[in-house]
């Protein structure tokens, strides 16, 4: 199923770029350049996040670190890496950082909604035991929950983008929205990455929500 995982990730990236062209026709010439920076640094960041999480495994078989096509991408790592890539793009091309990140933030949940199905085909991201009728082998299908909620967030962002809000609004909406989604779903997760007894994904989610509030408040004061 490794090849199918790769196909889904590739499809997710193409879907994001195509959607960005449709939502921001005035930025059509920039979308693919922006996407290149976001994708390269995003994949690097997502892989690094995953490898650190599972270092107890990768330190025994370091060659596996580079086998991205077999799965193993951490969303928060992708977000952080992608933002770094967009910062580099904005600086080298003399573009507004917030306007650039707004474009990516609008469509990123669509990619997440598609990409999460890679977890299904790799038999990953199932949660705690449950007797609910939609359970998969008696467990919460966390990948499906996150896929569905990410798509809903995408719809919210599209509707907001149509109003052409002030720079930073879409980025803060994404950070707050996905941060909330991930924070809540982590309560259903088994074997979550912890540091000092604290759930790492939830800590990053709180940081994401805090960053969203900072961007929003700072924007309102201008």
N, C-alpha and C positions, 0 to 999 in steps of 0.2 A: 504493500500500500504506500510505499515511500514515494513512488512516482506520482500517485494520485494526490498526495499531500503537496508535492511541488506544483502540480497543475493548479490546485486550488489557490495556493499562494500567488502564483502568477496571474490567475484569473482575478483575484482580489485586487492586485496592483493595477491591472488593466482597467478594471471596473472603476476604480478610484480616479484614474487619469481621464477616462472617458466622461465620467460624471462631472469632473471639475471643468472640462471643456464646455459642457452643456450649461452648467450653472454660472460659469464666468466666461462667457464668449469674448469679452473684451480682453481677457488675459490668455486667450487660447495659445498664442505664440510662446508664452512663458511657462505654461503648465508642465510640459514635458521636461524642461530644464529644471524647474522646481522639483518635480517628481524624482529626477535622477539623484539630486542631492539627498532628498528625504529617504528614498528607497535604499541607497547604498549605506548611509549612516544608520538608517533604521534597522536594516537587517543585521549590521554589525553590532548595534546596541542590543538588539533582541537576542542574538546568539550569546553575547557576553553575559547578559542577565541570566539566561538559562544555564550556561556553563558554570557560573558562580553558584547558582542554586544547587546544581547536581555535581559539584566539584568532587565529592566523594567517589563518584563513578568515573568522571573524565580523567582524574589524576592517574587512574590505573590503565586507561586506554586513550591517551592524549590525541591519537590520530582521529578519533571519533569527533573531536571538537569541530573539525572542518566539514563533517558530513551533514550539512544543513538540510539537504534533501530528505533526510530520514526523520525530519521533525525536530522540535526542540527550539522554539522561539518564544521569548518572554515579551508579552505586549508592552509592559511598562518600559522595558529596555528599548523597544522599538520607538516608543513615544519620545523618550529622552534622547536617543540617538538621532531620531528624525528632526527634533527641534534643534539639535546641534547642527545638523546638516543645513537646515533652513537659515540658521544664524550665519553660517559660512556663506550661503548663497546670497543672503540679503546684503552682507558686507561687501562681497566681491562684485556684486552687480548694482550696488547702491540703491537697493530697494527697501521699502518699509518692512521691518521685521514682522510687525503685527499683521499687516495686510497679507504678507506672504504666508504666515502661519494660519491665518484665517481660511485661506483657500484649502490648505491641507486638512485643517481641523473639520471643515464642512463634510468632506468625503471620507475621512479616515474610518468612521464607524461602519460605512458600507463595506470597506475592505475587511474589517474585523468580523462583521456578520458572515461574510463568505469564508474567510480564512478559518474561523472556528470549527467549521465542518471537517477540516483536516484532522482535528482532534478526535472526531468521531471515527474516521476511517483508520486512525492510528490507535484506536481504543484508549484514548487519553481523556483527561479532565472529566471523570465521573466523580460524583460526590458521595455524601454519606448515604447510608441505607435508608430506604423509604418504601412504603407500601402504596404510594400514589399510582394511579393507573398508567401514567406516562413514564414510569420508571424504566430504566434500561438495566436489565439483570439485577433488579432490586435496588438500584442506586439512582440518585438525582443526576439527570443529564445536564451537568453544568455548562457544557459546550453549547447546548441548545438554548438554555436560559440566556447566556451571554450573547449568543447570535441574535436571538429575538430582540433583546433589550438594546443591543447595538443598532439594529435596524430601526427601531423606534427613535433612538437618539439621532440617527441619520435624517429621519423625516423631520424632526424638530429643527435640526440645523438647516435643512433645505428651506423650510418655511421662514426661518429667521434670516437666512442669506438673501432671500428675495426682497427683503426690506432694505438691503444694503446698509446694515448697522455700522456704527463707528468701529474703527480698527480695534481688535482685541476682544470684541463681544463674542464672536464665534469661537475663538480659541478658549476663552473663559467658560463658555457654555459647554464645550467639549470636555474640558478638564474637570469641571464640576459634575457633569453628567456621567462620564465614564468612571470618574473617581467614586461616585456614589454607587454605581452599578457594581463595580469590582469590590468595593468595601463590603457590601451586603452579601454578595455571592461567596465571599471567602468564608463566611460562617458555615457554609455547606460543604466546604472542601476538606478532603482528607489528605494528610501528609503535606500541608502547606509549608513553604520555606519560612523558617523562624530564625530570629537573631535575638539573643538575650531573652528568649521566651515570648517575643512579640512577633506577630505575623508581618513579614516584610511587605507583602503586597498591600496590606491594609495601611501600613505606615506610609507607603508611597501614595496610596489613595488619599490619605488625609493631607499629605503635602500637596497633591494635585488640586484638591478642593481649596486649600489655603491659597495656592498660587492663583487660582481662578478668581477668588474674592479680591486678592490684591490687584490683579489686572483690571477687574471690573470697577473697583473703588477708585483706582488711580485714573481710569478713563473718565469717570463721572466728574472728577475734580477739574478736568481740563476745560 
